Structures are given as C-alpha cells and as structure tokens.
Amino acid sequence: QVQLVESGGGLVQEGGSLRLSCAASGIAFKINTMAWYRQAPGKQRELVARIFSHGTTEYGDSVKGRFTISRENAKNTVYLQMNSLKPEDTAVYYCNSKSPLRAEYWGQGTQVIVSS
C-alpha cells in the first residue's frame, strides 16, 4: 500500500520559514522522482519543485531562490524548505511521487497559510 504523508504545514508570518516533509512508504523511493505541488483556492494545482532520483532539481518560477527541495533516501523522505514566505504562497501543498514506469501517487496535502 502506497502512502505519502506530508507534515510541517501551518500558519507563518510573511518573511518567515517553514519546512515541509513527506514520508513515503510502499514505493521504490530511491528511483522515483519526487515533487511538491500546491493549490490555492480557485487556482489550478501547480508545480513548486521536483527532484529526480539522481538529485537534479527543478523549481517553479515563483519560488526560485526561496524554496529548496531535498531528499533523504535512507529515510524515504522528501523535504521542502520554504524561506522568505509571501502571502501568495498560501495554498495546500501536496507531495507527489512518479516512478520510471509513470505510476503516480499523491499525498493528502498540508495547509500553508502566510499572513501579511
């Protein structure tokens, strides 16, 4: 059974920081591409950051220079360090896993609220 369990969301003031974690089970974590997406009310889900199995990373334009994605294969966990948070970062953040055979899984989401 595949599980992606996010944690670390919450309420933070503008300019603050949060670190999201996503603990995975039931997947071949080391070979999967892991990603964070977010969805704000009334908006489409968008890619925040992605990390490939070999460590290469990609970021959405709106978070470049502020967010950092990383992975710890020994713990089957992917992280999202979010700094210099802005009110427009307010959204539900979802963990995503995609295998080389394109099997895709989602976590249940964690809410991030940035107050101005």
Secondary structure as UniProt FT lines:
FT   STRAND          3..7
FT   STRAND          10..13
FT   TURN            14..15
FT   STRAND          18..25
FT   HELIX           29..31
FT   STRAND          33..39
FT   TURN            41..42
FT   STRAND          46..51
FT   TURN            53..54
FT   STRAND          57..59
FT   TURN            61..66
FT   STRAND          67..72
FT   HELIX           73..75
FT   STRAND          77..82
FT   HELIX           87..89
FT   STRAND          91..98
FT   TURN            100..101
FT   STRAND          104..106
FT   STRAND          110..115
//
